[in-house]
Amino acid sequence: MKCKQIKELVLTDYLDDQVSKEQKQSIEEHLTQCTACREFAAEAKEVLKNPFESVQPIKAPDHLWNKIEGAIEKHRQESLIQKAWDALSGTFAAHKPVFALSTVAATILLLVAVVKIPAWQTQTAANDYLNEQFEYLVYSDDQTDVGLSDTWVDEYFL
């Protein structure tokens, strides 16, 4: 490895023990041979890592942890809702023309159903009423032959 790569790895991963065994071996081999990189690694360790090794962790109060956990849970729920929304909107966004066309077709069918069905039911009701009246007239006409027509309305209309 070159010195530039070694210095970058020392600053990013080597001091935190985040390198693979092969990388660590390669870095340490380079540090034994290169004085400039060895001094750089020592200085970086002294400035960046050593001050934090003697620091004692501070325990946060329970109410603070409760607020943090609540915020994380709220974010997780919002994240799930957002993911579901993204999945749905992505599905419909990919097929916008088809979705729009099917929406228009469904709307037209709904309008036709709303407009035509009450009219058909009204016509059916009107037809039923007319049939009933017609049957009454036929029945009353049959009764007039027998002599059951005694009202002036019957005489006027029949």
Secondary structure, DSSP 8 states (H G I E B T S, - for coil): --HHHHHHHIIIIITTT-S-HHHHHHHHHHHHH-HHHHHHHHHHIIIIIHHHHS-------HHHHHHHHHHHHHHHHHHHHHHHHHHHHHHHHHTHHHHHHHHHHHHHHHHHHHHHHHHHHHHHHHHHHHHHHHHHHHHHHHHHHHT---SHHHHHH-
